[in-house]
């Protein structure tokens, strides 16, 4: 804009100087009609045009250098180098463009790192049961191990671990892709919680753990009962794992607010050792687990995705030495 303005002034001023000898002026002071006026005017016009050209070249250079850097960085990204960044310089428009490019490559780098970590974690989780199965089967074929009921049950248990891992990964992939289909229907959450807890009573009795139910008067909710059952099972599995003998696991549901509307709140609270504050924010990450965990680190991550697929929220609270409470809110 400034370049065009200066160039126009310079052009018309210089043009006026060049054609002035061929134009006859009448009236006015003599100096206005002679070279005393048109010579400095023409010189000024020439200088203005030089300044305009200099300004334009400078502006184009300021634009071209960041564009070259952006092109080179784009080629690096195309070759798989997601660490490429561009220095934010030049006009405001170029700064906005390079800022958007750097933000995009940053997200691509994070996603690529998560993908690589996930593949490494999956291969690690699959290796253990497969190694156990191969070792036992080779021993049975070579006659080292007897093909009795105990040995076959061990192999069956390992196939169950593999099956559960595959199901969890499938649920995780569908949830992350936004392709998880929910079959919503009016559901009595109080009855659903009682049924899920009853399935863990024998396991709790073996460990000397008791359940304490705090079930309020809650109306039915439009949810996918199968998926919420999966959420509750994951939470109860974790709670029983970390609750010591003679401990207690509280399970409850109450009416609650959800934003500006109504909702229900479900919670599972154990009386275990609790979680350090530094680790609390990571409990819903994929494959994150403590050193004494016997799981695969997918349960809470899947629970988070399933709750969010219902439009809800899930959170964790913990008190070191007292226990951990996982709560999730479902909107009506």
N, C-alpha and C positions, 0 to 999 in steps of 0.2 A: 504493500500500500504506500509506504513512504518512498520506495524506489520509483514507483509510477508517478507520484506527485512531483518529486524532484526532477525526474526526466522530462515531464511535460513542461515544467517551468523553464528548464534549460533549453529545451528544443525551441519553444516559441520565442524565447528571448534571443537566442542565436539567429533564428530565422528572421526576426525583425531587424537585427543588425545587418544581415547579409542583403536583404532586399531594400534597405533604407536608401541607398544611392539611386535606386530606380523610381523612387516615389517622391513626388513634389509636394512639400508641405507649405501651406499658406497660413499666415497669421502666427501669433505667438512669438516669444522671444527668439533671438537668433541662435542662442546656444542650444535651444531645444531642437533646431533644425540642422545642426552641424555635427561634425564628427566628435566634438567635445562631449556630446551626449551618447551617441550610438556606439562609440568605441568602448567606453567602460561598460555599457549595457551588454554589448556582445561578448566582452571578456567575462563578465559575470555569468552570462548564459553558458559560456563554454565551461567555466569552472563548476557550475551547478551540474552540468551533464557529466563531467568527470567524477564529481562526488556521487552522483546517482549511480554511475556504472560501478564505482568502487563499492558502494553500499550493496548493490545487487550481487556482485561477485562474492563479497564477504558473507552475505546471507546464504547464498547457494552453497558456499563452502561449509558454513556452519550446519547446513542441512545434509550435505553429501557425506561428511565424515561419520556422523552417527548412523546414517543409512548404510554405509559400507560396513561399519562394525556390526550393525544389526543383521546384515546379510551373511557375514562370516559366522556369527553366532547361530543363525538359523541353520546354516549348513552343518555346524557341529551337532546341533540337536537332531537334525535329520540322520546323522551317522550314529546316534545313540549316546552322545555326550550331553547329559542333562545338567552338568555343572556349568554350562556356558552362561555367562552373564554379560550385559552391556552396560558401560558407564553411562549414567544418566546426565547428559549434557546437551547443549544446543537450545533451540527455541522451546517455548513451553509445550508446543504440540509434540515435538520430538521427545521431550522428557516424559510426557504422558505415555507415548508409544513404547519407549524403552522400559518404563516402569511396569507397564502391562506385560511386556515380554518377559521381564525378569520374574514377575509373579507367576506367569504361566510355567516357565522352566523350573521354578522352585517347586511348584506343585507336582510337575512331572517327575522331578528327582525324588521327592518324597514317595510318590506312588510306586516308582520303580524300586526303591529301597524296600518298601513294604512288600511288594510282590516277591522280591528275592528272599526276604526273610521268611515269608509265608511258605515258599517252596522248600526252603531249608528246614523249617519247623515241621512241615508235613512229612518230608522224607525221614526226619528223625523219629516222629511218632509212629510211622509205619514200620520202621526198621525193627523196633523192639518185638512186637508180636510176631512178625514174620520170621525173625531169627529164632525165637522160641519154638515156633511151629516146625521150622526146618530141622532144627536140632533134634527135636523129639521124633519127628517122622524118620529121619535118617537112623536114629538109634533103634527105632522099632523095625525098620527094614533090615538093619544089620543084626538084629537079634539082641542088641544091648539092652533095650528097654522092652518090657512085656506090653503087648497090646491089650491091656486090661481096662476096666471101666475108669479107674482113676486117671490113667494116662490119657484116655480119650476125652474125659471131662476137662482135663487141662487144655487140650487142643480146642475143644468146643468153647471154652471160656475165652481163649485168644481170638477165635473167629468172631465172638460177640464184641470184643474190643474193636476189632477191625470194622465190623458192621456199624457200630456206634460212631466211630470216627468218620466213616464215609457219610453217614446220615447227617452228622453235625456239619461236615464240610459242605454238603449239598445245601443245607438250610442256610449256612453262612453266605454262600455264593448267591443264592436266590435273594436273600435279604439285602445284600450289598448292591445287587443289580436292580433292586426295586421290583423284582418279578415274583415276590412271595405272595401267593394267593391266600386270602383269608376267607374262611367260611363263617361269617358272623351269624349269630343267632342269640336270642334272649337266654341268658345263662344266670343261674343262681350261684353267685360266687361263694356263698357260705357252704352250700352243698358240695361245690367243686373242691373247695379247700379241705373239707372233711374227708372226701374220697381220696384225694392225693395223700394226705397225712396218714390215712389208714394203711396205705401201701408201704409206708416207711416204719410202721410201728414195730414190726419184728426186728428190723435192723437196729432201731433205737433201743429195744429191750436188750439185745445182745451187748450193746455198749453201756447199758445202764443209764440211758438218757431218757428224760421224760419230755413230752410235748405239753405246752401250755397254750391253749387256744383262746384268743380274744376276738370273738366273732360278733360284730355289731349287727344291728338290724339294717341290712343293706338290700335295696331293691335290685331286681335283675338288671344285667348290663348286656348290651349288644357287643359280644366278643366272639372270637374263635376259641371255643373251649379246648380244642386239641392243642393249640399253640400256647395258651395260657397255662394249661396243664404242664407243658414242657418247661415253661418258665419256672413254675413252682417246683418241679422235680429238680431242676438245676440248682435252685436256691436251697432246697432242703438237703440235697446231696452235699453241697458245700458246708452247710450248717452242721450236719452230723459228722462230717470229716474233721472239723476243727473244734467241736465241742468235746470236752473231756468226759470221762466216766462220772456219773452222778451229776452231770450238767443238765441244762435245760435249754430247749429251743422253743421260742415263742413264735406263734404264727397268728396273724390277725388281719382283719379287714374292717375298715370304717368308711363312712361317708366323708367326703372331702370336697374342697373347692379345686377347680382346675382352670386356671386363668380367670376369666370372668364368668365361667360356667360351673357346672357341677361335675363331680367325678367320684371315684372310689380309690382308696389307698389300701394296698396290700403290703404287708411286711413280714419278713422272716428274720428273727434275731437269735444269734447263738450266744453262748456264754464262754467262748474260747479265749485265746490269748489276744485277739484283736489284731489290727493291721497298723503298721507305722504310717504316719501322715505322709511320708515321702512316697510310699507305695500305694496309698489309697486311691490316687487319681488314675492309676494304671490297672485297676482290677478288672475293668471292662475291656481291656485291650486283648486282641487275639493272641492266644498261646502264652499269655502272661500267667505265671503261677509261682507260688512260693517254693522254697527249697524242700519243704516237707509235704508238698502237694502230691497226691497220687493220681490226679486227673491229667487232662491234656491241655488245660488252659483255654477251653472253648466255651465252657458252660455259661459264664457270666457275659461273655461277648455275644453269644447267641440270644441270651435272655434280653440283653439291651436291644438288639435288632428286632426281636419279636414284639417287645413292648412299644418301641418306636413305630413299628408297622401298624400298631393299633392307634397311633396318634398320641401315645402316652410318654411318660418320662420315668427313668429309673435312676436311683442314686444310692450311694453307700455312705454309711456313717460307722465309725469305729472308735473304740476306746481301749487303749492298750491295757491288757490285763483284765478286761471286763467283757469284751465280745465285740461282735460286728452286727450291724443291722442293715439289711438291704430292703429298700422300699420301692415300689413302683406305683405310679398314678395312672389311672385309665379314665379318659373322659367319657361322659355319657353322650 
